[in-house]
Amino acid sequence: MSILVLADHDGARVGSATLCVVTAAQQIGSAIEVLIAGHGVDALASEAAAIAGVTKVLKADAAHLAAATPEALVALLQGLAPGRTHVLAANTAMGKSVMPRLAALLDVAAISDVAAIVDDKTFVRPIYAGNAIATYESSDPVKVLTVRTTSFAAAAATGGNATIESVAVPPPGGASRVLREESSKSDRPDLTAARVVISGGRGLGSSENYRKLLEPLASALNAALGASRAAVDAGYVPNEYQVGQTGKIVAPDLYIAIGISGAIQHLAGMKESKVIVAINKDPDAPIFQLADYGLVGDLFQLVPELTAQLR
């Protein structure tokens, strides 16, 4: 079996999600190749070659891959797929854009959000917002998967010694192009990789309350900040803060839900957290059914008291 992993990177570093995908690939087989696509990616290729468990790094270097569109990546992967039994990517925005397109061109099924691997052709994924678990057995010659990274530990970033091989890059094509990229800067840990996540919901009442109450607590715990979809829709914080089925999937060591009732959409994004703490004035809020610890009361009183105890 030959397994190809599409690396997720920002042009400067290989994303931590890629390390989790490599771990998933190791549960399928031992011949693991990582594709680094971009422009001026020599350093990235060397970084990928050091990942434990990787046997070969494929380097695709071209100017039009600097801001790779899904069409460009799919054309590249389509040429590399023959001879591979599995093609994997993280279940990120990039993976969810690229892999279904690739599966359609290869005339195979796309199996998304894989949370467990039984064997090389049997995969487990959550459905219905995580309320049911489905097991899929694929007989396709090439299995095209996206991986739920929170379900797999990260492979060691060092210790490997893979070979690096340059591959041919198809010419530019496709109907879309990247006009600009915007990214927010934060001193806080990344939401999907943080050990502690603090999320706020509609119960906070406003953007001002969100920042006044949650930011000091997050600073005390060195935590990432998240939010429910209701809080995002209400304009308390940007969409990138959203945790849930249509937001980011997180599985930190500690998840603190403040003013969040516990809609299924939100629970799907954080239910795998190791310890869940809920603060809500409604004792019947669904979040308490999932929480390991619950505080029933006025969050405007409880959160400052909790922050003061941690300082």
C-alpha positions as CSV (number, residue, x, y, z in Angstrom):
1,M,0.0,0.0,0.0
2,S,1.2,3.5,-0.9
3,I,-0.4,6.4,1.1
4,L,-0.2,10.0,0.0
5,V,-0.8,12.8,2.5
6,L,-1.5,16.3,1.3
7,A,0.4,18.6,3.7
8,D,-1.4,21.6,5.2
9,H,1.0,24.6,5.5
10,D,1.1,28.4,5.6
11,G,4.1,28.8,3.4
12,A,6.4,29.0,6.4
13,R,5.7,26.0,8.6
14,V,4.0,22.6,8.1
15,G,0.7,22.7,10.0
16,S,0.2,20.7,13.1
17,A,-2.9,19.1,11.4
18,T,-0.5,17.3,9.0
19,L,1.2,15.6,11.9
20,C,-2.2,14.2,13.0
21,V,-2.9,13.0,9.4
22,V,0.5,11.2,9.3
23,T,-0.6,9.4,12.5
24,A,-3.8,8.3,10.8
25,A,-1.8,7.2,7.8
26,Q,0.4,5.0,10.0
27,Q,-2.7,3.1,11.0
28,I,-3.2,2.1,7.4
29,G,0.3,1.3,6.3
30,S,3.9,2.1,6.5
31,A,4.7,3.6,3.0
32,I,3.7,7.2,3.7
33,E,4.5,10.0,1.3
34,V,3.8,13.7,2.0
35,L,3.1,16.2,-0.7
36,I,4.3,19.7,-0.2
37,A,2.8,22.0,-2.8
38,G,3.7,25.7,-3.1
39,H,6.4,28.1,-4.3
40,G,9.9,28.1,-2.7
41,V,9.1,25.1,-0.5
42,D,12.6,23.7,0.0
43,A,12.5,24.4,3.8
44,L,9.0,23.0,4.1
45,A,10.0,19.9,2.3
46,S,12.9,19.4,4.7
47,E,10.6,20.0,7.6
48,A,8.2,17.4,6.3
49,A,11.1,14.9,5.7
50,A,11.8,15.1,9.5
51,I,8.4,13.9,10.5
52,A,8.5,10.5,12.1
53,G,6.9,7.8,10.0
54,V,7.2,9.6,6.6
55,T,9.2,7.6,4.0
56,K,9.2,10.2,1.1
57,V,8.4,13.8,0.6
58,L,7.1,14.9,-2.8
59,K,7.9,18.5,-3.6
60,A,5.7,20.4,-6.1
61,D,7.2,23.8,-6.6
62,A,5.7,26.3,-9.0
63,A,4.8,30.0,-8.9
64,H,1.0,29.4,-9.4
65,L,1.0,27.1,-6.3
66,A,2.1,30.0,-4.0
67,A,-1.6,30.7,-3.2
68,A,-2.8,27.3,-4.3
69,T,-6.4,27.1,-5.4
70,P,-8.4,23.9,-5.0
71,E,-8.3,23.4,-8.8
72,A,-4.5,23.6,-8.9
73,L,-4.1,21.1,-6.0
74,V,-6.7,18.7,-7.5
75,A,-4.9,18.7,-10.9
76,L,-1.6,17.9,-9.1
77,L,-3.2,15.2,-6.9
78,Q,-5.0,13.6,-9.9
79,G,-1.7,13.0,-11.6
80,L,-0.1,11.5,-8.5
81,A,-3.1,9.3,-7.4
82,P,-2.4,6.4,-9.8
83,G,-0.3,3.8,-8.0
84,R,-1.5,5.1,-4.6
85,T,-4.0,3.2,-2.5
86,H,-5.0,6.1,-0.2
87,V,-4.9,9.9,-0.4
88,L,-5.4,11.7,2.9
89,A,-5.8,15.3,3.9
90,A,-6.8,17.1,7.1
91,N,-10.5,17.9,7.5
92,T,-9.7,21.6,7.2
93,A,-11.1,24.1,4.8
94,M,-8.4,23.1,2.3
95,G,-9.0,19.4,2.7
96,K,-12.8,19.8,2.4
97,S,-12.4,21.8,-0.8
98,V,-9.8,19.6,-2.5
99,M,-10.7,16.0,-1.6
100,P,-14.3,15.8,-2.9
101,R,-13.2,17.3,-6.2
102,L,-10.4,14.7,-6.4
103,A,-12.8,11.8,-5.6
104,A,-15.2,12.9,-8.3
105,L,-12.4,13.0,-10.9
106,L,-11.2,9.6,-9.8
107,D,-14.7,8.3,-9.8
108,V,-14.5,7.0,-6.2
109,A,-16.2,7.9,-3.0
110,A,-15.0,10.7,-0.7
111,I,-15.0,9.6,2.9
112,S,-14.9,12.7,5.1
113,D,-14.1,13.5,8.7
114,V,-12.7,10.1,9.5
115,A,-12.3,9.8,13.3
116,A,-11.0,6.2,13.5
117,I,-9.4,3.6,11.2
118,V,-10.3,0.0,11.6
119,D,-8.1,-1.3,8.7
120,D,-6.9,-0.2,5.3
121,K,-10.5,-0.2,3.8
122,T,-12.7,0.3,6.9
123,F,-13.2,3.8,8.4
124,V,-15.3,5.3,11.1
125,R,-16.8,8.8,11.0
126,P,-19.5,10.7,13.0
127,I,-22.8,11.6,11.4
128,Y,-25.9,13.6,12.4
129,A,-23.7,16.1,14.3
130,G,-21.9,13.4,16.2
131,N,-25.1,11.7,17.5
132,A,-24.4,8.6,15.5
133,I,-21.2,6.8,14.3
134,A,-21.0,5.2,10.9
135,T,-18.5,2.6,9.7
136,Y,-17.7,2.6,6.0
137,E,-16.0,-0.2,4.1
138,S,-14.6,0.9,0.8
139,S,-13.6,-1.3,-2.2
140,D,-12.5,1.6,-4.3
141,P,-9.0,1.3,-5.8
142,V,-8.1,4.6,-4.3
143,K,-9.5,5.7,-0.9
144,V,-9.9,9.4,-0.7
145,L,-10.2,10.6,3.0
146,T,-10.3,13.7,5.1
147,V,-9.2,13.1,8.7
148,R,-10.6,14.6,11.9
149,T,-7.3,15.7,13.4
150,T,-8.6,16.0,16.9
151,S,-9.1,12.2,16.9
152,F,-5.5,11.4,16.2
153,A,-2.4,12.3,18.2
154,A,0.3,14.3,16.4
155,A,3.2,12.4,15.0
156,A,6.6,13.4,16.2
157,A,7.9,16.4,14.2
158,T,11.4,15.2,14.4
159,G,13.2,11.9,14.1
160,G,12.4,11.1,10.5
161,N,14.7,11.0,7.6
162,A,12.6,10.8,4.4
163,T,13.9,11.3,0.9
164,I,12.8,14.3,-1.0
165,E,11.7,14.0,-4.6
166,S,10.6,16.8,-7.0
167,V,7.4,16.1,-9.0
168,A,6.1,17.6,-12.2
169,V,3.4,20.3,-11.8
170,P,0.5,20.7,-14.2
171,P,0.2,24.1,-15.9
172,P,-2.1,26.7,-14.3
173,G,-5.8,26.2,-14.9
174,G,-9.2,26.6,-13.3
175,A,-11.7,29.4,-13.0
176,S,-10.7,30.7,-9.6
177,R,-7.8,32.7,-8.4
178,V,-6.7,34.2,-5.0
179,L,-7.0,37.9,-4.9
180,R,-5.7,38.5,-1.4
181,E,-5.3,36.7,1.9
182,E,-6.1,38.1,5.3
183,S,-5.2,36.5,8.6
184,S,-5.7,37.7,12.1
185,K,-2.8,37.9,14.5
186,S,-3.2,36.8,18.1
187,D,-0.9,36.2,21.1
188,R,-3.2,33.4,22.2
189,P,-2.8,29.7,21.3
190,D,-4.4,28.5,18.1
191,L,-8.0,27.4,18.8
192,T,-7.7,23.9,17.2
193,A,-4.4,23.1,19.0
194,A,-4.8,24.8,22.4
195,R,-4.8,22.7,25.6
196,V,-7.4,25.0,27.2
197,V,-10.4,26.6,25.3
198,I,-12.8,29.1,26.7
199,S,-16.0,29.6,24.7
200,G,-18.7,32.1,25.1
201,G,-22.3,32.0,24.0
202,R,-25.4,34.2,23.5
203,G,-25.7,34.5,27.3
204,L,-22.9,37.0,27.4
205,G,-25.2,39.5,25.8
206,S,-22.7,41.6,23.8
207,S,-19.3,41.8,22.3
208,E,-18.1,44.1,25.1
209,N,-19.2,41.5,27.7
210,Y,-17.5,38.7,25.8
211,R,-14.1,40.5,25.9
212,K,-14.5,42.0,29.4
213,L,-15.3,38.6,31.0
214,L,-13.5,36.0,28.8
215,E,-10.2,37.7,27.9
216,P,-9.0,38.0,31.5
217,L,-9.9,34.4,32.2
218,A,-8.2,33.2,29.0
219,S,-5.1,35.2,30.0
220,A,-5.0,33.5,33.4
221,L,-5.2,30.0,31.9
222,N,-3.2,30.7,28.7
223,A,-6.3,29.6,26.8
224,A,-7.7,30.0,23.3
225,L,-11.0,31.8,22.8
226,G,-14.0,30.3,21.0
227,A,-17.7,30.9,20.7
228,S,-21.0,29.3,19.8
229,R,-22.6,29.9,16.5
230,A,-25.2,32.1,18.2
231,A,-22.5,34.4,19.6
232,V,-20.9,34.6,16.1
233,D,-24.2,35.3,14.4
234,A,-24.9,38.0,17.0
235,G,-21.6,39.7,16.0
236,Y,-19.9,39.2,19.4
237,V,-16.7,37.8,17.7
238,P,-15.6,36.9,14.1
239,N,-16.5,33.6,12.4
240,E,-13.0,32.2,13.0
241,Y,-13.9,31.8,16.7
242,Q,-16.8,29.5,16.0
243,V,-16.7,26.0,17.6
244,G,-19.2,23.5,16.2
245,Q,-20.4,21.4,13.3
246,T,-20.1,24.4,10.9
247,G,-17.1,25.9,12.7
248,K,-13.9,24.3,14.2
249,I,-13.7,21.0,15.9
250,V,-11.7,21.1,19.1
251,A,-10.6,18.5,21.7
252,P,-8.6,20.3,24.4
253,D,-7.7,19.0,27.8
254,L,-10.1,21.6,29.3
255,Y,-13.1,23.2,27.7
256,I,-15.0,25.9,29.5
257,A,-18.4,26.8,28.1
258,I,-19.8,30.1,29.4
259,G,-23.3,31.2,28.6
260,I,-23.7,28.4,26.1
261,S,-27.0,26.4,26.2
262,G,-25.6,23.3,24.4
263,A,-27.2,23.1,21.0
264,I,-26.3,20.0,19.0
265,Q,-24.5,22.1,16.5
266,H,-22.1,23.3,19.2
267,L,-21.7,20.0,21.0
268,A,-20.5,18.4,17.8
269,G,-17.5,20.6,17.8
270,M,-16.3,20.1,21.4
271,K,-17.8,16.9,22.8
272,E,-14.4,15.1,22.6
273,S,-12.8,17.5,25.1
274,K,-11.2,15.6,28.0
275,V,-12.8,17.8,30.7
276,I,-15.8,20.1,30.1
277,V,-16.9,22.8,32.5
278,A,-20.2,24.7,31.9
279,I,-21.3,27.9,33.5
280,N,-25.0,28.8,32.8
281,K,-27.9,30.2,34.8
282,D,-30.3,27.6,33.5
283,P,-30.0,24.4,35.4
284,D,-31.8,22.5,32.6
285,A,-29.5,23.7,29.8
286,P,-28.4,20.7,27.6
287,I,-24.7,21.6,28.1
288,F,-24.9,20.2,31.7
289,Q,-25.7,16.7,30.4
290,L,-22.3,16.6,28.7
291,A,-20.3,18.6,31.2
292,D,-18.0,17.0,33.8
293,Y,-18.4,20.0,36.1
294,G,-21.2,22.6,36.1
295,L,-21.8,26.0,37.8
296,V,-25.4,27.1,37.8
297,G,-25.6,30.8,38.4
298,D,-25.1,34.3,37.1
299,L,-22.1,34.2,34.8
300,F,-21.5,37.9,35.3
301,Q,-20.7,37.1,38.9
302,L,-19.2,33.7,38.6
303,V,-16.7,34.4,35.8
304,P,-15.0,37.3,37.6
305,E,-14.8,35.3,40.8
306,L,-13.2,32.4,38.9
307,T,-10.7,34.7,37.2
308,A,-9.8,36.3,40.6
309,Q,-9.1,32.8,42.1
310,L,-6.8,32.0,39.2
311,R,-4.7,35.1,39.4
